Amino acid sequence: MTEDPLSELVSKKEWSRLKEEIVKLHPADLARFLDGLDPDVCRRVVKMVPHETVEELLPELPEDLLIEVILAFPARKSAQLLSALPPDEMTDVLEHLPPEIRRNVFRHFSKEDTEEARNLLRYASDTAGGLMTTEVLYLREDMTVKEAMGYIKKKAKEFETIYYVYLVDREKRLTGVASLRDLVLAPSKALLKEISNPDVISVRPEMDQEEVARLIARYDFFGLPVVDDRGTLLGMVTIDDVVDVIMDEATEDITKIGGTLPLKETYLFSSPYQLVKSRIVWLLLLFVAASITSRIISGFQEMLTSFVALAFFIPLIIDTGGNTGSQASTLVIRGMATGEVKKGLLLKVLARELFVGIMLGLLVAVAGLALAYTIGVSSLVAVTVGATIVAVVFISNLLGTLLPMIIRRLGLDPAVISAPLLTTIVDALGLLIYFSMAKLLL
């Protein structure tokens, strides 16, 4: 049965028939169906799903929907479902549960689950410690390959992933790493320390999640071990967690660049009040900033009265400047996010963009002159427009490059230099340049 008939059953409140149909769905399809429902309806529908199916369903759900599903059940059932999740995912959900519900869930946890959850909750959610899973495969370095393979076959289901085998000494300090492929190809009597790589790239639990993601991307790893100050193995960050980090960080940057505050939940799970709250702050700020543009225009009223043709090109000037600044800032912010644009490369980036700004300004100015002559304005007005475009494009490109770098130097997120904010700043500067150029030439 497809999703549309299921949605129709929901709208008609044919719950008995819906229960018969959702049992037939694959967990991934069921997750997609639940993701499109209102939170209250979602909680009602998920209670119709058999327990074993719910356990298969949980890994398929995005975090906000996973929380809704957990909240649909009593504390005892919630504790059972959370225990079935990998430790890192279990901790993510616990962190977002209301305090009273979290306390009730802890009462129904086993001693092992409680200790594991409390250990992971010590770390901030946006760090390696907050991302890591403690279900990591580690073996003693003095084991043979044959012993290791026997252990792995016996315990494989207990680990979230088996990309790598980490080697530890008797004090559980990380001493090496070997891939599963290394073990398969090695002689059965060889010791693990003989086939392992002792130069292990690891991270500390307090490392920021973006830096962890960059390391995994740089070295094409499937995971990274997390160690403490003594080198003791605490857990590992897996590639699936990093994908989630990249998506979350990209979403946050996109919302900031668009001039809104990041939402705590997905769009559909956010109330209209939350949507208004995320947008009104920036909207009012941009409104106040844009009022400066109006004041600039009113200050040059007499010039506009004398040279009415100047008004024809105001939208062209401010749009060109805003677009140029947005292009430059987007490229620089993206370069920062990927680690390509580093602090030591400021002068190199600046030199490139100075040249790019001049070239762009000259090319767009040619188009501006052509448009001015097509409209039939005087030569002086056309020259004023062309000269202004060169100056505006150059300065806008420079600001779009410099401002994100300055913001990062101040320890803030460069994405706060959003496209609307930068455009508003450049609009005001563009008009000042335009009218100053007109005053000089006309």
C-alpha positions in Angstrom: 0.0 0.0 0.0 1.4 3.5 -0.9 1.7 6.4 1.4 -1.2 8.4 -0.1 -3.8 5.8 0.9 -2.3 5.6 4.3 -2.6 9.4 4.7 -6.2 9.1 3.5 -6.8 6.5 6.3 -5.4 9.0 8.8 -7.5 11.9 7.6 -10.6 9.6 7.8 -9.5 8.3 11.2 -9.9 4.7 10.1 -7.4 3.5 12.8 -8.2 -0.2 12.7 -7.6 -0.4 8.9 -4.5 1.8 9.3 -3.1 -0.6 11.9 -3.5 -3.5 9.5 -1.7 -1.7 6.7 1.3 -0.3 8.6 2.3 -3.8 9.8 3.1 -4.6 6.2 5.4 -1.6 5.7 9.2 -1.9 5.7 10.7 0.1 8.6 12.3 2.7 6.2 8.9 3.3 4.5 7.1 3.5 7.9 9.7 6.0 9.0 9.0 8.2 5.9 5.3 7.9 6.5 5.5 8.9 10.2 7.8 11.9 9.3 4.9 13.5 7.4 2.4 13.3 10.2 1.5 15.8 12.8 3.3 15.1 16.1 0.2 14.1 18.0 -1.0 11.8 15.2 2.5 10.3 14.9 2.5 9.3 18.6 -0.9 7.7 18.2 0.1 5.8 15.0 3.4 4.5 16.4 1.6 2.9 19.3 -0.1 0.6 16.7 3.3 -0.8 15.6 4.4 -4.1 17.1 7.3 -3.9 19.6 9.8 -5.8 17.4 9.0 -3.5 14.5 9.4 -0.4 16.6 13.0 -1.5 17.5 13.7 -1.9 13.8 12.1 1.4 13.1 14.1 3.6 15.5 17.4 3.6 13.6 15.5 4.8 10.5 14.1 7.9 12.2 15.6 11.4 12.2 16.4 12.6 15.7 13.3 14.9 16.2 11.0 12.2 15.1 12.8 9.6 17.2 12.2 11.8 20.3 8.5 12.0 19.4 8.3 8.2 19.2 10.0 7.7 22.5 7.6 10.2 24.1 4.7 8.2 22.8 5.3 5.4 25.3 5.4 5.0 29.1 8.8 5.3 30.8 9.4 1.6 31.1 8.8 1.0 27.4 10.8 4.0 26.5 13.7 2.7 28.5 13.5 -0.7 26.7 13.5 1.0 23.3 16.4 3.3 24.2 18.5 0.4 25.5 18.2 -1.1 22.0 19.8 1.9 20.4 23.6 2.4 20.1 24.9 4.4 23.1 25.5 7.6 21.2 22.0 7.7 19.7 20.5 6.8 23.1 22.4 9.7 24.7 21.2 12.1 22.0 17.6 11.3 22.7 18.0 11.5 26.5 19.6 14.9 26.2 16.5 16.2 24.5 13.9 14.6 26.7 12.2 16.8 29.4 14.0 16.4 32.7 11.1 14.7 34.5 10.7 12.1 31.7 14.5 11.5 31.6 14.5 10.8 35.3 11.7 8.3 34.9 13.5 6.6 32.1 16.7 6.3 34.1 14.7 4.5 36.9 14.0 1.7 34.4 17.5 1.4 33.0 19.8 -1.4 33.9 22.9 -0.4 35.9 25.1 -0.8 32.8 22.9 1.4 30.7 22.6 4.1 33.4 26.4 4.2 33.8 27.0 4.4 30.1 24.4 7.1 29.5 25.7 9.3 32.4 29.3 9.0 31.2 28.3 10.1 27.7 26.0 12.9 28.9 29.1 14.5 30.5 30.2 15.7 27.1 28.7 18.5 25.0 26.6 17.2 22.2 28.6 19.0 19.6 32.0 17.4 20.6 33.7 14.1 19.8 32.6 12.8 23.2 29.0 13.7 22.5 29.1 11.9 19.2 31.1 8.8 20.1 29.7 5.3 20.7 31.2 3.2 23.5 30.4 0.0 21.5 33.9 -0.1 20.0 35.8 -3.3 19.1 39.2 -3.4 20.9 41.5 -6.3 21.6 44.8 -6.9 23.4 47.8 -6.4 21.3 49.3 -9.7 22.3 46.4 -11.8 20.9 46.9 -13.9 17.7 45.0 -13.3 14.6 43.2 -16.6 15.1 42.1 -15.7 18.6 41.0 -12.3 17.4 38.9 -13.7 14.5 37.2 -16.2 16.9 36.4 -13.3 19.3 35.0 -11.1 16.6 32.7 -13.9 15.2 31.4 -14.5 18.7 30.9 -10.9 19.7 30.1 -9.2 16.4 26.5 -8.4 17.2 27.4 -6.4 20.3 29.2 -3.7 18.3 27.7 -0.9 16.2 30.4 -1.2 13.5 33.4 -3.4 12.8 35.4 -1.3 10.4 38.6 -1.4 12.5 40.0 -3.4 15.4 41.7 -1.1 17.9 44.6 -2.6 20.0 45.1 -1.7 23.6 47.6 -2.6 26.3 46.6 -4.0 29.7 45.6 -0.5 30.9 43.4 -0.1 27.9 45.7 2.5 26.3 45.4 2.7 22.5 48.5 1.2 20.9 47.5 0.4 17.3 44.8 -0.2 14.8 44.2 -2.9 12.1 41.4 -3.1 9.6 39.2 -6.2 9.3 40.9 -6.8 5.9 44.3 -6.9 7.6 43.1 -9.6 9.9 41.6 -11.7 7.1 44.9 -11.6 5.0 47.3 -12.1 8.0 48.7 -15.5 9.1 46.5 -17.0 11.8 49.5 -17.3 14.2 50.7 -13.7 13.8 50.3 -11.4 16.8 48.0 -8.4 16.3 50.7 -5.9 17.2 52.8 -7.4 14.3 50.1 -6.5 11.7 48.8 -3.3 13.1 49.6 0.3 12.5 51.0 1.9 15.6 50.5 5.5 14.3 46.8 5.9 15.2 45.1 9.1 14.4 42.8 9.8 17.4 40.8 12.7 18.9 40.1 13.9 22.3 36.5 13.9 23.6 36.3 17.7 23.8 37.2 18.2 20.1 34.6 20.1 18.1 32.4 18.0 15.9 33.2 20.0 12.8 36.9 19.3 13.3 36.2 15.6 13.8 34.2 15.6 10.5 37.1 17.3 8.7 39.6 14.6 9.9 37.4 11.7 8.8 36.8 13.4 5.4 40.5 14.2 5.0 41.8 10.6 5.7 38.7 8.8 4.2 38.2 6.9 7.5 35.1 5.1 8.5 35.6 6.1 12.1 38.0 7.8 14.6 38.9 6.5 18.1 38.4 8.8 21.0 41.0 8.8 23.8 41.5 10.7 27.0 44.7 12.5 28.2 46.4 9.2 29.1 45.6 7.6 25.7 42.9 5.4 27.2 40.3 4.3 24.6 36.9 5.8 25.4 35.0 5.1 22.2 34.8 5.9 18.5 33.0 8.4 16.2 31.6 6.6 13.2 31.0 7.8 9.7 27.2 7.9 10.0 27.5 10.3 12.9 29.8 12.5 10.8 27.3 12.6 8.0 24.6 13.8 10.5 27.1 16.5 11.7 27.8 17.7 8.2 24.0 17.9 7.4 23.3 19.7 10.7 26.1 22.2 10.2 25.1 22.8 6.6 21.5 23.4 7.7 22.6 25.8 10.4 24.8 27.8 8.0 22.1 27.9 5.4 19.6 29.3 7.8 22.0 31.9 9.1 23.0 32.9 5.5 19.3 33.2 4.7 18.8 35.6 7.7 17.0 33.3 10.1 17.9 31.7 13.4 18.4 27.9 13.3 15.3 25.8 14.3 15.7 23.3 17.2 13.4 20.9 15.3 12.6 20.3 11.6 10.3 22.7 9.8 7.2 20.5 10.0 7.8 19.8 13.7 8.2 23.5 14.5 5.2 25.5 15.6 4.2 28.7 13.8 5.4 30.6 17.0 8.8 29.0 16.7 9.0 29.9 13.0 8.1 33.5 13.7 10.6 33.6 16.6 13.4 32.3 14.3 12.8 35.0 11.7 11.5 38.2 13.4 14.8 39.1 15.0 16.7 39.3 11.8 13.7 40.8 10.0 13.6 43.7 12.4 17.4 44.1 12.4 17.4 44.3 8.6 14.4 46.7 8.6 16.3 49.1 10.8 19.5 48.7 8.7 17.5 49.3 5.5 16.1 52.5 6.9 19.6 54.0 6.4 19.2 53.5 2.7 16.0 55.6 2.8 17.8 58.4 4.7 20.6 58.4 2.1 18.1 58.8 -0.7 16.3 61.6 1.1 19.6 63.4 1.7 20.2 63.6 -2.1 16.7 64.8 -2.9 17.8 68.0 -4.7 20.2 66.1 -7.0 17.5 63.6 -7.9 15.2 66.4 -8.8 17.8 68.0 -11.0 18.9 64.7 -12.6 15.8 62.5 -12.6 17.6 59.9 -14.8 19.7 59.0 -11.8 16.7 57.4 -10.2 16.4 54.9 -13.1 19.6 53.2 -12.0 19.2 53.0 -8.2 17.8 49.4 -8.3 20.6 48.3 -10.7 23.3 49.8 -8.5 22.1 48.3 -5.2 21.2 44.9 -6.6 24.6 44.5 -8.4 26.4 45.4 -5.2 24.3 43.1 -3.0 24.7 40.2 -5.4 28.5 40.7 -5.7 28.9 40.7 -1.9 26.7 37.7 -1.4 28.7 35.7 -4.0 32.0 36.5 -2.4 30.8 35.8 1.2 29.2 32.5 0.2 32.4 31.3 -1.4 34.6 32.4 1.5 32.2 30.9 4.2 32.1 27.7 2.2 35.9 27.6 2.0 36.1 28.1 5.8 33.6 25.3 6.4 35.7 22.8 4.4 38.9 24.0 5.9 40.3 25.3 2.6 40.3 28.9 3.6 42.6 29.0 6.7 43.6 31.9 9.0 47.1 32.0 7.5 45.8 32.5 3.9 44.1 35.9 4.5 46.5 37.8 2.3 46.4 35.3 -0.5 42.6 35.2 -0.5 42.5 39.0 -0.3 44.9 39.5 -3.2 42.8 37.1 -5.4 39.6 38.8 -4.6 41.0 42.3 -5.3 41.8 41.2 -8.8 38.5 39.4 -9.2 36.6 42.5 -7.9 38.2 44.8 -10.4 37.6 42.4 -13.3 34.0 41.9 -12.4 33.4 45.6 -11.9 34.8 46.4 -15.4 32.8 43.7 -17.1 29.5 44.6 -15.4 30.2 48.3 -16.0 30.3 47.7 -19.8 26.9 46.2 -19.5 25.7 49.2 -17.4 27.0 51.7 -20.0 25.3 49.8 -22.8 22.0 49.8 -20.8 22.4 53.6 -20.1 22.9 54.4 -23.8 19.9 52.2 -24.7 17.7 54.1 -22.3 18.9 57.4 -23.9 20.3 59.2 -20.9 23.1 61.8 -21.3 26.7 60.7 -21.7 27.6 62.1 -18.2 24.9 60.1 -16.5 26.1 56.9 -18.4 29.7 57.5 -17.3 28.5 58.1 -13.8 26.6 54.8 -13.8 29.6 52.9 -15.3 32.1 54.4 -12.8 29.8 53.7 -9.9 29.4 50.0 -10.9 33.1 49.5 -11.0 33.5 51.0 -7.5 30.5 49.3 -6.0 31.4 45.8 -7.3 35.0 46.2 -6.2 34.0 47.3 -2.6 31.2 44.8 -2.3 33.4 42.0 -3.3 36.0 43.2 -0.8 33.5 43.4 2.0 32.0 40.0 1.1 35.5 38.5 1.5 36.8 40.4 4.5 33.7 40.4 6.8 33.5 36.6 7.3 37.2 36.4 8.0 36.9 39.3 10.6 33.9 37.6 12.2 35.9 34.3 12.5 38.8 36.2 14.1 36.4 37.5 16.7 35.5 33.9 17.6 32.0 34.0 16.0 30.3 32.0 13.3 31.1 33.6 9.9 27.6 32.6 8.7 26.2 35.4 10.8 27.2 37.7 7.9 24.1 36.5 6.2 23.2 37.4 2.6 20.4 39.8 3.7 22.6 41.6 6.2 25.5 42.0 3.8 23.2 43.1 1.0 21.7 45.8 3.3 25.1 47.1 4.2 26.2 47.1 0.6 23.0 48.8 -0.5 23.7 51.8 1.8 27.4 52.0 0.6 26.3 51.6 -3.0 24.0 54.6 -2.8 26.6 56.7 -1.1 29.1 55.9 -3.8 26.5 56.5 -6.5 25.4 59.9 -5.3 29.0 61.0 -4.5 30.1 60.0 -8.0 27.1 61.9 -9.5 27.9 65.0 -7.4 31.5 64.8 -8.6 30.8 64.3 -12.3 27.5 66.1 -12.8 
